[in-house]
Amino acid sequence: MARCNGESNILSVILGSFCWLILISLLLLPITLLFIFKCCVIGVAYIVHDNLYSISTTDAAFAIGCSWKKSKLSVGLLLQVQGQVELAQVQNKFYTSLLQQKVGNKPKYEKLYSCLVTFGGYVFRKLLPMDSLQLDKHIYVRNLKGGESLDHVIQEWMEQSYAEYAPAWEVMMVPFVPETGDKSRVYQTAVCFKIHHVFADGYSLLHILDTLTDHRSGSPYLVKDPNESWSKRILDVLSLPVNLRYLGGDASPKYNPIKIPAPQQYWRYTFTGVDVELVKSIRKKYEVHFASVMLTLTAGSIRQFILETHSEKQLPNILAIADTLPLWPQHPALQHHLCNHWTLGVIKTPAVGDDALTRLLETEKYFLQFHQAGLQKVATNYLFPLAWLLPAVVSEKALETDKFGFNLGLTSLVGGTDYKFLGNNVDHIYPLLTLVDSHPYTAFSWFTFSHSGKLDITLAAAPCLFPGETSMSRMTSQYFQTELEKLCEQCGISYTTENTCVGS
């Protein structure tokens, strides 16, 4: 077997090298010209305009226009805080903890004073004067109107555009009374933060969360230096064109039974949660990755949805689900600025069959295969630099037609324990994300945040798939829970309704 694997690796390197020769001969000249043109645009921009900065390669993936025209490209967090908090307190906390901080004469977190502008066909970050920021417009209260749900308000808020030439972030506070199943009225406040995705991602959000909640232990930073030898890196590069076959086959978009007929204008949101110890127990018992467990539960939920809305013949063998992966081994707190710390992988997950444990073990096999082939480096080393080179309009058109991986995504964040905001306990922390301006054909995107013994889950989805909020909530409150219960039963782990966390 070892000999076969060795021969296969050698063959991949030989065939991959041949493919690279062809690609380089075809693409070297246009890429070189694009690079020269981009550098010239940057040089002219720095001469003509003050306080313009080029976007880094890791931040360029969603740099498709100025921040007030392409605003539906945001990441965020929803904190469900016990009790009611005062607006002035939140404004003061945000200002003193983040906005007031400086490094020399500049703000420590420059991107909180920045917007995105276009020049020469490319997107640049524009640093705005510190005294131009108006707290009342960036941190405010939004009261629920009669019959409104928190889910609907979040959806509406994530759609809203940032103001022209204003910092591309907001904090919204929503006082509400959650449904508790009895007549008691327990007041809470949803404290929601969002920022343009070009400026930040999950780990930047965790850093902001730790700063605002005075979370001294800090959320764990799980990015590790791969510490690979140069020979391993070179072999991965040479064999890459051949290893891309792991992303094809029956996971091709043409087998996708979920069709989005027209570009979507917004994503609908629903929230739920489970006991994170269940997931940890499954992970430990079978020595699998956390992502493999979550991908298994996500694929099982999607499978139930397909069986409910499509015929059995249309059920694919494999779902290819995009999974975010840690990227840079340096914490935002050490860099003194916010940026994107994640890259992207596409992992195959079996969809046929009702055996959740088999699905988990097969998903883990694909997960390991993906990493062993070095495919976790594709986005970082090739797609992100290409996005940096391409003019904004070209990147936008390329992203809009992206149908790879069934347009399903999974993002997992890991936090600490016992979060408090202005002295109040934080019950739930739900990740938020919208990429409607760049991925208008996305079907589902799942986000999880594990903290304080809980696993808080957000599902964002195309509204055309669901006639109303109730039908969408079945994905999380019914299908996801059923998949977890089945997997626990097969693993010999006790599951009860007490393991389910009550969301918003």
C-alpha angles and dihedrals in degrees: 000000000000089000091051091050091049092050090047091052092049091049091049091052093049095046091041092052090052090051091050091054090055094045094047092049090052101038107029096086098046092044091049091050091048091050092050091047093049091049090050091051090050092049093050091045092054091050098044101039135042123230097012117142131187118245115247120240093252091051095044100079093089100028095119102134147339115312098249094050097040099038101137089085103090141134123203152145133245113210115197101208125192113242130001123302127201121247093227090055092052093047092049093047093050093045097048096040100043118000099047095050116106140188105203108316095335130079113265091229100043094174090066085065095043141092132185122253134174127237127169091356094304134100120246133182113242118204111217127206113272092233092057094072114101111201095199090061095045101040115039147139123257114191121206115251124219111299095002121136126213089239091059093047091052090050091050092047094050088054095054119106124238115246119267113271090358129121109280101237139079142189118212125188119203118186110207146154111237121221105261101170094245137067096266116115111217109181117216138169127225107214107195126189126186134174134178110275092232087067103043150000139187101311093045087053091051090052090052090047093051091048095049094044096043086234097176097185088054130212112288116263105215100183110121131190105248089216092202124172119250090244091057091049093049093048091050091052094047094048095042098099090055095041090057085081087082088071095054136055119077090353091071116128090242088074092054109122092190107084123184103207098199139011110284121231096205144000124244118227135212130172138209140143147204139200105283090210089073091059092044091051092052091046093050096044095055098026093236131144123267088238091056091055092048093045089051093052092044093050091047090053092049089048091056090049092051092049090050097049104026137042123269091249091063095058106113123223092230137027114204106210124191111235124190115231131197112262122176122043095220125092118233089236090063094048094050090222141075122251144142115288100175137086131190137253132180113218126190116231124184114244103180121085130034095248105116095184093053088049090053095050092046091048090052089051091053090044092056092042090053093053095041088056090054092239093138086076096058098089094041098045102034117010098046095048089046090052088051091054098046122084114252096253092053092049090049093053092046092051094046091060094047108126097153120133094018087285088274118139137185125196120180126192126187120209138177131254139277101015117194127191116200088338094310124116117251109223101183137011115197122188116229130202138162126183098167094133092054103029107032092159097056114134104190138000121183124198128186134188119190115200140136092012092306135108108210113198131200123189120194117186145167108275092220088072093059129047091207147351093272093058091050094049088063087073092064107021095042116014098039093044091048092052091049092048092051092048092048091050092052090047093050093244120140115246125185135163087259087072090067116092119217111238132195 
